[in-house]
Amino acid sequence: MKTKKAQIIFMALIVSLTMLSQKSYSQKAEKATKYETIDLEVSMSCNACSNKLGKCLAYEKGVKDFDIDLKNKNVRVKYNKSKTSKKEIIKSISNLDFEVTEKDAKCKTETKCNKKTTKCCNKKS
């Protein structure tokens, strides 16, 4: 009789642990899909432009991480899609007078978004 109770308790414990691990796995999967990454080409031409862009992205709501490659004029932004969008990030960068081109790796197309002319922050106009 004691062995039957022990077996039942053991089985209940295994079932409980299995359910907890599945819940934990689903939460991790949900967190993994929470972020998206976009690759942008930005018309920056000097270190001051790069710093200006970095300050903008650092304070942009929902931006988790970013990488600025001044030499190739590329910016990779990882953002929380529930707090911001591609459109908002591109708009923020465009508001700094940079021309922004979104690179879509899936279909190999580019979408331009800027109505302003590009001016380097070191040049006086």
Secondary structure, DSSP 8 states (H G I E B T S, - for coil): -HHHHHHHHHHHHHHHHHHHHHHHHHHHHHHHTTEEEEEEEE---SHHHHHHHHHHHHTSTTEEEEEEETTTTEEEEEEETTT--HHHHHHHHHTTT--EEEEETTTTEEEEE--S----TTS--
